[in-house]
Amino acid sequence: MRRRRTATIAVASVLGMTAALGGCGLTGDSDEVTLKLVAADYGDNPANSSRKYWDKLVKEYEAAHEGVKVDVSVYSWNDVDRKVKDMVAAGDPPDMAQIGAYADYAAKGLLYSADDVLSIPVQGDLVYQLAAAGQVQGVQYGIPFAASTRVLFYNKTLFAKAGIDAPKTWNDLAADAQALKAEGVKYPYALPLGPEEAQAETMQWLLSGGGGYTGTTGAYAIDSAENIGTFTWLKDDLVGKGLTGPVAPGRLNRAAAFSAFANGEVGMLNGHPSLMKMAESKGVKFGTVAMPGAEGPSRTSMGVADWMMAFKKNGHAKEIGDFLDFVYSEKNVLGFSREYDLLPVTTSASETMSTAKEDSDLKPFLDELPVSELYPVGQTSWAQVSAEVKRRIGQAVSSSGSPRGILNQIQATASSAQSAE
């Protein structure tokens, strides 16, 4: 039976991953509850590890909530999903997990719904399209924790040397890339379709061409006419003309592309907020614009969210809800977002960041959030489809590849996986 709490503590959170902890239980005093949370590490070195964020937050929470302890385990993004999966398989899930996907656990009936744990004010403060993406069959199980959007980054120094302006259309982008190539730029446009994050670059391009992974009914439409047209243009007008650099797109990973941009070797690429610090640390002067589309700036951007979820096994709905209300307070959401250059998942924190001078560098990404589209994470088939995109999509722009043929193959896998849900 669902129980909707009515506590009025405001909350907010930011995107990230989780660390694995054992199942929750009673410790010490029989009235004391220990909640276990597994979270992902958003830091890139020990000095800014997410462990420090959670330690400070938990210390403040426990000081005001006698009888409740919170045990947080933080793991790298390479390990956190597997840690939670192993815990669930062993019958000892954590009370909460902050990871990359929730749909499989929701489909197995293992999770509390957002109604079960979040107070009405907190639930109502979640950014609408992010909250909607957390639904399975109309019920929200995934609680967005952090978000980001993508924009086109360009190297201002290289653009000035080539005498060009930031592109607004695909044709502009191709012309700019040609001018950059003439100036000897190593990667006029970096197109990372390697296995690390090919599903992201792919989605950004599909959206800019008026398509996407799914159609209006929610069914996969990967081999739509729009998507085939987009990848045909990429193959013929960018890759085929040598405008994407010396590494084949199918072998170029996002991390390598970002590193090359920070080293001043890339003219343009799609990026998220963390690229700003990388570029600034190397002295690269850059600008950002909305992703170009076939006839003008793309009307839809790609959004990405990480998820918080609450497992039912230990029966701590009330305590979990109280803690999550605290986690999602405006103060804590802003703190996390600012520490890791991520977008807040609550309306209150988003409004604060949109007008704060200290957050002005994130404004282009915040502006894209209301018109962003997320991966179809509410479908349990998405993990399989995403893996297939990573495996095959680079072939669509190779010299011997067929955009139509590769998209047909990915669509076949997607349709089969969706039918099995």
SEVEXRO-181073 format. One record per residue (C-alpha): residue number from 1; x negated, y negated, z. Coordinates in steps of 0.05 Angstrom, whole numbers, plus 5000, padded with zeros to 4 digits. Last residue first. Layout:
<sites>
@nr: NUM	x: X	y: Y	z: Z;
...
</sites>
This chain:
<sites>
@nr: 421	x: 4799	y: 5129	z: 4560;
@nr: 420	x: 4786	y: 5182	z: 4506;
@nr: 419	x: 4818	y: 5141	z: 4451;
@nr: 418	x: 4771	y: 5083	z: 4468;
@nr: 417	x: 4710	y: 5128	z: 4461;
@nr: 416	x: 4733	y: 5154	z: 4393;
@nr: 415	x: 4749	y: 5084	z: 4368;
@nr: 414	x: 4681	y: 5057	z: 4392;
@nr: 413	x: 4641	y: 5114	z: 4360;
@nr: 412	x: 4677	y: 5104	z: 4294;
@nr: 411	x: 4667	y: 5029	z: 4299;
@nr: 410	x: 4592	y: 5038	z: 4308;
@nr: 409	x: 4589	y: 5079	z: 4245;
@nr: 408	x: 4631	y: 5030	z: 4205;
@nr: 407	x: 4587	y: 4973	z: 4230;
@nr: 406	x: 4526	y: 5010	z: 4204;
@nr: 405	x: 4557	y: 5024	z: 4136;
@nr: 404	x: 4583	y: 4953	z: 4126;
@nr: 403	x: 4518	y: 4921	z: 4146;
@nr: 402	x: 4479	y: 4969	z: 4101;
@nr: 401	x: 4407	y: 4983	z: 4118;
@nr: 400	x: 4346	y: 4993	z: 4074;
@nr: 399	x: 4317	y: 4923	z: 4083;
@nr: 398	x: 4339	y: 4921	z: 4156;
@nr: 397	x: 4397	y: 4877	z: 4177;
@nr: 396	x: 4447	y: 4932	z: 4195;
@nr: 395	x: 4391	y: 4976	z: 4222;
@nr: 394	x: 4383	y: 4929	z: 4282;
@nr: 393	x: 4454	y: 4946	z: 4302;
@nr: 392	x: 4442	y: 5020	z: 4314;
@nr: 391	x: 4417	y: 5037	z: 4384;
@nr: 390	x: 4437	y: 4974	z: 4421;
@nr: 389	x: 4506	y: 4976	z: 4389;
@nr: 388	x: 4514	y: 5049	z: 4409;
@nr: 387	x: 4495	y: 5033	z: 4481;
@nr: 386	x: 4546	y: 4977	z: 4482;
@nr: 385	x: 4600	y: 5025	z: 4456;
@nr: 384	x: 4584	y: 5076	z: 4509;
@nr: 383	x: 4586	y: 5025	z: 4565;
@nr: 382	x: 4649	y: 4993	z: 4535;
@nr: 381	x: 4690	y: 5057	z: 4537;
@nr: 380	x: 4712	y: 5044	z: 4609;
@nr: 379	x: 4749	y: 4983	z: 4583;
@nr: 378	x: 4754	y: 4923	z: 4630;
@nr: 377	x: 4684	y: 4902	z: 4608;
@nr: 376	x: 4708	y: 4880	z: 4539;
@nr: 375	x: 4648	y: 4833	z: 4534;
@nr: 374	x: 4665	y: 4762	z: 4552;
@nr: 373	x: 4693	y: 4705	z: 4510;
@nr: 372	x: 4676	y: 4633	z: 4524;
@nr: 371	x: 4718	y: 4571	z: 4511;
@nr: 370	x: 4723	y: 4549	z: 4584;
@nr: 369	x: 4650	y: 4569	z: 4597;
@nr: 368	x: 4618	y: 4529	z: 4540;
@nr: 367	x: 4620	y: 4463	z: 4578;
@nr: 366	x: 4586	y: 4496	z: 4638;
@nr: 365	x: 4529	y: 4518	z: 4593;
@nr: 364	x: 4518	y: 4448	z: 4565;
@nr: 363	x: 4524	y: 4420	z: 4636;
@nr: 362	x: 4469	y: 4463	z: 4665;
@nr: 361	x: 4415	y: 4410	z: 4657;
@nr: 360	x: 4460	y: 4360	z: 4693;
@nr: 359	x: 4461	y: 4401	z: 4757;
@nr: 358	x: 4422	y: 4352	z: 4801;
@nr: 357	x: 4466	y: 4295	z: 4776;
@nr: 356	x: 4528	y: 4328	z: 4803;
@nr: 355	x: 4591	y: 4319	z: 4760;
@nr: 354	x: 4597	y: 4388	z: 4727;
@nr: 353	x: 4567	y: 4422	z: 4787;
@nr: 352	x: 4624	y: 4400	z: 4834;
@nr: 351	x: 4677	y: 4420	z: 4784;
@nr: 350	x: 4645	y: 4488	z: 4775;
@nr: 349	x: 4642	y: 4498	z: 4850;
@nr: 348	x: 4716	y: 4485	z: 4858;
@nr: 347	x: 4735	y: 4526	z: 4797;
@nr: 346	x: 4699	y: 4588	z: 4821;
@nr: 345	x: 4652	y: 4633	z: 4783;
@nr: 344	x: 4591	y: 4588	z: 4788;
@nr: 343	x: 4543	y: 4586	z: 4729;
@nr: 342	x: 4472	y: 4611	z: 4738;
@nr: 341	x: 4406	y: 4574	z: 4745;
@nr: 340	x: 4381	y: 4622	z: 4800;
@nr: 339	x: 4377	y: 4578	z: 4861;
@nr: 338	x: 4430	y: 4530	z: 4837;
@nr: 337	x: 4481	y: 4585	z: 4826;
@nr: 336	x: 4467	y: 4618	z: 4893;
@nr: 335	x: 4473	y: 4554	z: 4933;
@nr: 334	x: 4534	y: 4531	z: 4895;
@nr: 333	x: 4570	y: 4596	z: 4909;
@nr: 332	x: 4551	y: 4592	z: 4982;
@nr: 331	x: 4576	y: 4521	z: 4992;
@nr: 330	x: 4639	y: 4532	z: 4952;
@nr: 329	x: 4658	y: 4592	z: 4994;
@nr: 328	x: 4657	y: 4657	z: 4956;
@nr: 327	x: 4611	y: 4694	z: 5004;
@nr: 326	x: 4654	y: 4672	z: 5063;
@nr: 325	x: 4718	y: 4698	z: 5032;
@nr: 324	x: 4678	y: 4760	z: 5015;
@nr: 323	x: 4662	y: 4772	z: 5088;
@nr: 322	x: 4734	y: 4764	z: 5111;
@nr: 321	x: 4757	y: 4810	z: 5056;
@nr: 320	x: 4707	y: 4864	z: 5071;
@nr: 319	x: 4727	y: 4862	z: 5145;
@nr: 318	x: 4801	y: 4869	z: 5128;
@nr: 317	x: 4791	y: 4923	z: 5075;
@nr: 316	x: 4745	y: 4966	z: 5117;
@nr: 315	x: 4772	y: 5034	z: 5097;
@nr: 314	x: 4706	y: 5071	z: 5089;
@nr: 313	x: 4722	y: 5101	z: 5021;
@nr: 312	x: 4759	y: 5041	z: 4991;
@nr: 311	x: 4701	y: 5010	z: 4953;
@nr: 310	x: 4698	y: 4935	z: 4942;
@nr: 309	x: 4672	y: 4905	z: 4877;
@nr: 308	x: 4628	y: 4845	z: 4859;
@nr: 307	x: 4614	y: 4835	z: 4786;
@nr: 306	x: 4565	y: 4803	z: 4738;
@nr: 305	x: 4592	y: 4758	z: 4683;
@nr: 304	x: 4571	y: 4741	z: 4612;
@nr: 303	x: 4602	y: 4690	z: 4566;
@nr: 302	x: 4595	y: 4686	z: 4491;
@nr: 301	x: 4617	y: 4622	z: 4458;
@nr: 300	x: 4679	y: 4608	z: 4417;
@nr: 299	x: 4693	y: 4550	z: 4371;
@nr: 298	x: 4626	y: 4557	z: 4336;
@nr: 297	x: 4598	y: 4492	z: 4311;
@nr: 296	x: 4615	y: 4480	z: 4238;
@nr: 295	x: 4632	y: 4517	z: 4174;
@nr: 294	x: 4601	y: 4586	z: 4183;
@nr: 293	x: 4586	y: 4574	z: 4256;
@nr: 292	x: 4529	y: 4542	z: 4294;
@nr: 291	x: 4520	y: 4560	z: 4367;
@nr: 290	x: 4531	y: 4499	z: 4410;
@nr: 289	x: 4470	y: 4455	z: 4418;
@nr: 288	x: 4408	y: 4456	z: 4462;
@nr: 287	x: 4344	y: 4416	z: 4461;
@nr: 286	x: 4272	y: 4435	z: 4477;
@nr: 285	x: 4206	y: 4406	z: 4498;
@nr: 284	x: 4159	y: 4463	z: 4516;
@nr: 283	x: 4113	y: 4447	z: 4575;
@nr: 282	x: 4100	y: 4519	z: 4594;
@nr: 281	x: 4140	y: 4515	z: 4659;
@nr: 280	x: 4194	y: 4477	z: 4622;
@nr: 279	x: 4205	y: 4534	z: 4573;
@nr: 278	x: 4212	y: 4587	z: 4627;
@nr: 277	x: 4255	y: 4542	z: 4670;
@nr: 276	x: 4303	y: 4529	z: 4612;
@nr: 275	x: 4305	y: 4602	z: 4591;
@nr: 274	x: 4342	y: 4619	z: 4655;
@nr: 273	x: 4402	y: 4581	z: 4630;
@nr: 272	x: 4420	y: 4628	z: 4573;
@nr: 271	x: 4390	y: 4632	z: 4503;
@nr: 270	x: 4403	y: 4638	z: 4429;
@nr: 269	x: 4342	y: 4624	z: 4387;
@nr: 268	x: 4308	y: 4569	z: 4348;
@nr: 267	x: 4238	y: 4546	z: 4327;
@nr: 266	x: 4199	y: 4600	z: 4362;
@nr: 265	x: 4123	y: 4602	z: 4375;
@nr: 264	x: 4119	y: 4549	z: 4429;
@nr: 263	x: 4096	y: 4597	z: 4483;
@nr: 262	x: 4163	y: 4590	z: 4520;
@nr: 261	x: 4197	y: 4610	z: 4455;
@nr: 260	x: 4152	y: 4671	z: 4449;
@nr: 259	x: 4169	y: 4691	z: 4520;
@nr: 258	x: 4243	y: 4685	z: 4506;
@nr: 257	x: 4236	y: 4728	z: 4444;
@nr: 256	x: 4196	y: 4781	z: 4482;
@nr: 255	x: 4249	y: 4783	z: 4537;
@nr: 254	x: 4305	y: 4787	z: 4486;
@nr: 253	x: 4276	y: 4848	z: 4450;
@nr: 252	x: 4250	y: 4850	z: 4379;
@nr: 251	x: 4248	y: 4920	z: 4348;
@nr: 250	x: 4314	y: 4917	z: 4311;
@nr: 249	x: 4299	y: 4845	z: 4291;
@nr: 248	x: 4236	y: 4868	z: 4255;
@nr: 247	x: 4175	y: 4832	z: 4284;
@nr: 246	x: 4138	y: 4782	z: 4239;
@nr: 245	x: 4189	y: 4726	z: 4244;
@nr: 244	x: 4263	y: 4715	z: 4232;
@nr: 243	x: 4261	y: 4672	z: 4169;
@nr: 242	x: 4232	y: 4723	z: 4121;
@nr: 241	x: 4284	y: 4712	z: 4067;
@nr: 240	x: 4317	y: 4780	z: 4078;
@nr: 239	x: 4323	y: 4767	z: 4152;
@nr: 238	x: 4358	y: 4700	z: 4146;
@nr: 237	x: 4402	y: 4693	z: 4084;
@nr: 236	x: 4413	y: 4766	z: 4062;
@nr: 235	x: 4413	y: 4804	z: 4127;
@nr: 234	x: 4445	y: 4751	z: 4170;
@nr: 233	x: 4497	y: 4736	z: 4116;
@nr: 232	x: 4515	y: 4810	z: 4110;
@nr: 231	x: 4519	y: 4812	z: 4185;
@nr: 230	x: 4570	y: 4757	z: 4188;
@nr: 229	x: 4611	y: 4782	z: 4129;
@nr: 228	x: 4616	y: 4852	z: 4160;
@nr: 227	x: 4640	y: 4819	z: 4224;
@nr: 226	x: 4693	y: 4778	z: 4189;
@nr: 225	x: 4718	y: 4837	z: 4147;
@nr: 224	x: 4727	y: 4878	z: 4211;
@nr: 223	x: 4678	y: 4935	z: 4225;
@nr: 222	x: 4674	y: 4921	z: 4300;
@nr: 221	x: 4749	y: 4917	z: 4310;
@nr: 220	x: 4756	y: 4952	z: 4377;
@nr: 219	x: 4827	y: 4951	z: 4403;
@nr: 218	x: 4847	y: 4895	z: 4450;
@nr: 217	x: 4909	y: 4878	z: 4410;
@nr: 216	x: 4879	y: 4811	z: 4385;
@nr: 215	x: 4818	y: 4846	z: 4358;
@nr: 214	x: 4756	y: 4871	z: 4394;
@nr: 213	x: 4681	y: 4866	z: 4386;
@nr: 212	x: 4684	y: 4797	z: 4356;
@nr: 211	x: 4703	y: 4759	z: 4293;
@nr: 210	x: 4706	y: 4686	z: 4272;
@nr: 209	x: 4635	y: 4684	z: 4246;
@nr: 208	x: 4608	y: 4649	z: 4308;
@nr: 207	x: 4641	y: 4703	z: 4350;
@nr: 206	x: 4604	y: 4759	z: 4313;
@nr: 205	x: 4538	y: 4721	z: 4320;
@nr: 204	x: 4544	y: 4714	z: 4395;
@nr: 203	x: 4568	y: 4786	z: 4401;
@nr: 202	x: 4507	y: 4813	z: 4365;
@nr: 201	x: 4458	y: 4772	z: 4406;
@nr: 200	x: 4491	y: 4800	z: 4469;
@nr: 199	x: 4497	y: 4873	z: 4447;
@nr: 198	x: 4424	y: 4873	z: 4426;
@nr: 197	x: 4402	y: 4865	z: 4498;
@nr: 196	x: 4342	y: 4911	z: 4511;
@nr: 195	x: 4352	y: 4955	z: 4450;
@nr: 194	x: 4323	y: 4907	z: 4398;
@nr: 193	x: 4369	y: 4859	z: 4361;
@nr: 192	x: 4329	y: 4798	z: 4382;
@nr: 191	x: 4337	y: 4748	z: 4324;
@nr: 190	x: 4284	y: 4693	z: 4334;
@nr: 189	x: 4295	y: 4637	z: 4283;
@nr: 188	x: 4234	y: 4603	z: 4253;
@nr: 187	x: 4191	y: 4655	z: 4288;
@nr: 186	x: 4117	y: 4644	z: 4273;
@nr: 185	x: 4124	y: 4571	z: 4253;
@nr: 184	x: 4077	y: 4558	z: 4194;
@nr: 183	x: 4106	y: 4491	z: 4173;
@nr: 182	x: 4140	y: 4522	z: 4113;
@nr: 181	x: 4172	y: 4572	z: 4161;
@nr: 180	x: 4201	y: 4513	z: 4200;
@nr: 179	x: 4231	y: 4484	z: 4137;
@nr: 178	x: 4262	y: 4551	z: 4119;
@nr: 177	x: 4290	y: 4559	z: 4189;
@nr: 176	x: 4321	y: 4490	z: 4184;
@nr: 175	x: 4354	y: 4509	z: 4118;
@nr: 174	x: 4380	y: 4574	z: 4148;
@nr: 173	x: 4408	y: 4538	z: 4209;
@nr: 172	x: 4440	y: 4484	z: 4167;
@nr: 171	x: 4473	y: 4538	z: 4124;
@nr: 170	x: 4498	y: 4572	z: 4187;
@nr: 169	x: 4529	y: 4507	z: 4209;
@nr: 168	x: 4514	y: 4454	z: 4262;
@nr: 167	x: 4438	y: 4455	z: 4260;
@nr: 166	x: 4392	y: 4411	z: 4303;
@nr: 165	x: 4357	y: 4361	z: 4259;
@nr: 164	x: 4296	y: 4368	z: 4213;
@nr: 163	x: 4231	y: 4331	z: 4199;
@nr: 162	x: 4187	y: 4394	z: 4203;
@nr: 161	x: 4142	y: 4362	z: 4256;
@nr: 160	x: 4203	y: 4336	z: 4293;
@nr: 159	x: 4235	y: 4405	z: 4293;
@nr: 158	x: 4171	y: 4437	z: 4319;
@nr: 157	x: 4167	y: 4387	z: 4376;
@nr: 156	x: 4241	y: 4393	z: 4392;
@nr: 155	x: 4239	y: 4469	z: 4399;
@nr: 154	x: 4311	y: 4493	z: 4392;
@nr: 153	x: 4358	y: 4529	z: 4440;
@nr: 152	x: 4426	y: 4552	z: 4415;
@nr: 151	x: 4476	y: 4563	z: 4471;
@nr: 150	x: 4495	y: 4623	z: 4513;
@nr: 149	x: 4540	y: 4627	z: 4574;
@nr: 148	x: 4526	y: 4650	z: 4644;
@nr: 147	x: 4565	y: 4679	z: 4702;
@nr: 146	x: 4559	y: 4701	z: 4774;
@nr: 145	x: 4601	y: 4741	z: 4822;
@nr: 144	x: 4664	y: 4757	z: 4783;
@nr: 143	x: 4711	y: 4802	z: 4824;
@nr: 142	x: 4725	y: 4867	z: 4787;
@nr: 141	x: 4787	y: 4903	z: 4810;
@nr: 140	x: 4841	y: 4858	z: 4781;
@nr: 139	x: 4904	y: 4895	z: 4760;
@nr: 138	x: 4934	y: 4885	z: 4691;
@nr: 137	x: 4913	y: 4952	z: 4662;
@nr: 136	x: 4842	y: 4942	z: 4687;
@nr: 135	x: 4827	y: 4870	z: 4704;
@nr: 134	x: 4760	y: 4836	z: 4718;
@nr: 133	x: 4761	y: 4799	z: 4651;
@nr: 132	x: 4822	y: 4762	z: 4676;
@nr: 131	x: 4782	y: 4736	z: 4736;
@nr: 130	x: 4729	y: 4710	z: 4689;
@nr: 129	x: 4780	y: 4677	z: 4644;
@nr: 128	x: 4813	y: 4644	z: 4703;
@nr: 127	x: 4754	y: 4616	z: 4741;
@nr: 126	x: 4764	y: 4642	z: 4812;
@nr: 125	x: 4798	y: 4591	z: 4858;
@nr: 124	x: 4864	y: 4628	z: 4861;
@nr: 123	x: 4830	y: 4690	z: 4890;
@nr: 122	x: 4798	y: 4647	z: 4944;
@nr: 121	x: 4862	y: 4610	z: 4961;
@nr: 120	x: 4902	y: 4676	z: 4963;
@nr: 119	x: 4853	y: 4712	z: 5009;
@nr: 118	x: 4812	y: 4767	z: 4976;
@nr: 117	x: 4814	y: 4839	z: 4999;
@nr: 116	x: 4874	y: 4879	z: 4975;
@nr: 115	x: 4894	y: 4829	z: 4921;
@nr: 114	x: 4825	y: 4836	z: 4890;
@nr: 113	x: 4841	y: 4910	z: 4882;
@nr: 112	x: 4806	y: 4960	z: 4927;
@nr: 111	x: 4762	y: 5008	z: 4888;
@nr: 110	x: 4755	y: 5083	z: 4881;
@nr: 109	x: 4815	y: 5098	z: 4838;
@nr: 108	x: 4774	y: 5133	z: 4784;
@nr: 107	x: 4791	y: 5080	z: 4733;
@nr: 106	x: 4767	y: 5026	z: 4782;
@nr: 105	x: 4699	y: 5060	z: 4789;
@nr: 104	x: 4690	y: 5065	z: 4713;
@nr: 103	x: 4713	y: 4993	z: 4703;
@nr: 102	x: 4665	y: 4959	z: 4752;
@nr: 101	x: 4604	y: 4938	z: 4712;
@nr: 100	x: 4540	y: 4897	z: 4723;
@nr: 99	x: 4528	y: 4901	z: 4797;
@nr: 98	x: 4548	y: 4872	z: 4864;
@nr: 97	x: 4570	y: 4931	z: 4906;
@nr: 96	x: 4613	y: 4931	z: 4969;
@nr: 95	x: 4631	y: 4981	z: 5022;
@nr: 94	x: 4575	y: 5025	z: 4999;
@nr: 93	x: 4591	y: 5093	z: 4969;
@nr: 92	x: 4575	y: 5158	z: 5006;
@nr: 91	x: 4607	y: 5215	z: 4968;
@nr: 90	x: 4540	y: 5235	z: 4937;
@nr: 89	x: 4565	y: 5215	z: 4867;
@nr: 88	x: 4584	y: 5147	z: 4895;
@nr: 87	x: 4514	y: 5137	z: 4923;
@nr: 86	x: 4482	y: 5160	z: 4858;
@nr: 85	x: 4523	y: 5111	z: 4817;
@nr: 84	x: 4506	y: 5055	z: 4865;
@nr: 83	x: 4432	y: 5068	z: 4859;
@nr: 82	x: 4438	y: 5077	z: 4783;
@nr: 81	x: 4470	y: 5008	z: 4776;
@nr: 80	x: 4416	y: 4976	z: 4820;
@nr: 79	x: 4354	y: 5006	z: 4789;
@nr: 78	x: 4332	y: 4965	z: 4729;
@nr: 77	x: 4369	y: 4904	z: 4754;
@nr: 76	x: 4322	y: 4906	z: 4814;
@nr: 75	x: 4350	y: 4928	z: 4881;
@nr: 74	x: 4375	y: 4891	z: 4943;
@nr: 73	x: 4403	y: 4928	z: 5003;
@nr: 72	x: 4448	y: 4889	z: 5050;
@nr: 71	x: 4473	y: 4912	z: 5118;
@nr: 70	x: 4529	y: 4867	z: 5144;
@nr: 69	x: 4547	y: 4869	z: 5217;
@nr: 68	x: 4616	y: 4855	z: 5245;
@nr: 67	x: 4633	y: 4854	z: 5319;
@nr: 66	x: 4624	y: 4780	z: 5329;
@nr: 65	x: 4637	y: 4739	z: 5267;
@nr: 64	x: 4607	y: 4669	z: 5271;
@nr: 63	x: 4534	y: 4689	z: 5281;
@nr: 62	x: 4545	y: 4747	z: 5233;
@nr: 61	x: 4562	y: 4700	z: 5176;
@nr: 60	x: 4502	y: 4655	z: 5185;
@nr: 59	x: 4454	y: 4713	z: 5188;
@nr: 58	x: 4488	y: 4746	z: 5129;
@nr: 57	x: 4479	y: 4684	z: 5085;
@nr: 56	x: 4406	y: 4675	z: 5104;
@nr: 55	x: 4389	y: 4748	z: 5091;
@nr: 54	x: 4430	y: 4748	z: 5027;
@nr: 53	x: 4392	y: 4690	z: 4996;
@nr: 52	x: 4324	y: 4716	z: 5018;
@nr: 51	x: 4338	y: 4785	z: 4989;
@nr: 50	x: 4357	y: 4751	z: 4924;
@nr: 49	x: 4282	y: 4746	z: 4912;
@nr: 48	x: 4255	y: 4676	z: 4902;
@nr: 47	x: 4186	y: 4683	z: 4934;
@nr: 46	x: 4180	y: 4757	z: 4918;
@nr: 45	x: 4181	y: 4743	z: 4843;
@nr: 44	x: 4231	y: 4741	z: 4785;
@nr: 43	x: 4293	y: 4731	z: 4828;
@nr: 42	x: 4362	y: 4755	z: 4809;
@nr: 41	x: 4359	y: 4819	z: 4851;
@nr: 40	x: 4422	y: 4861	z: 4848;
@nr: 39	x: 4464	y: 4877	z: 4908;
@nr: 38	x: 4486	y: 4938	z: 4949;
@nr: 37	x: 4529	y: 4919	z: 5009;
@nr: 36	x: 4542	y: 4960	z: 5071;
@nr: 35	x: 4591	y: 4935	z: 5124;
@nr: 34	x: 4576	y: 4953	z: 5196;
@nr: 33	x: 4636	y: 4951	z: 5241;
@nr: 32	x: 4631	y: 4942	z: 5317;
@nr: 31	x: 4687	y: 4967	z: 5360;
@nr: 30	x: 4652	y: 5033	z: 5377;
@nr: 29	x: 4592	y: 4993	z: 5402;
@nr: 28	x: 4530	y: 5020	z: 5369;
@nr: 27	x: 4547	y: 5033	z: 5297;
@nr: 26	x: 4612	y: 5046	z: 5262;
@nr: 25	x: 4608	y: 5060	z: 5188;
@nr: 24	x: 4593	y: 5036	z: 5120;
@nr: 23	x: 4563	y: 5081	z: 5067;
@nr: 22	x: 4490	y: 5074	z: 5051;
@nr: 21	x: 4461	y: 5014	z: 5018;
@nr: 20	x: 4441	y: 4999	z: 4947;
@nr: 19	x: 4422	y: 4931	z: 4923;
@nr: 18	x: 4462	y: 4891	z: 4875;
@nr: 17	x: 4463	y: 4849	z: 4814;
@nr: 16	x: 4478	y: 4777	z: 4799;
@nr: 15	x: 4526	y: 4724	z: 4779;
@nr: 14	x: 4547	y: 4671	z: 4829;
@nr: 13	x: 4599	y: 4664	z: 4881;
@nr: 12	x: 4654	y: 4620	z: 4910;
@nr: 11	x: 4696	y: 4614	z: 4972;
@nr: 10	x: 4747	y: 4574	z: 5010;
@nr: 9	x: 4772	y: 4600	z: 5077;
@nr: 8	x: 4848	y: 4599	z: 5076;
@nr: 7	x: 4865	y: 4668	z: 5103;
@nr: 6	x: 4928	y: 4694	z: 5071;
@nr: 5	x: 4912	y: 4767	z: 5063;
@nr: 4	x: 4948	y: 4808	z: 5010;
@nr: 3	x: 4959	y: 4879	z: 5033;
@nr: 2	x: 4971	y: 4932	z: 4981;
@nr: 1	x: 5000	y: 5000	z: 5000;
</sites>
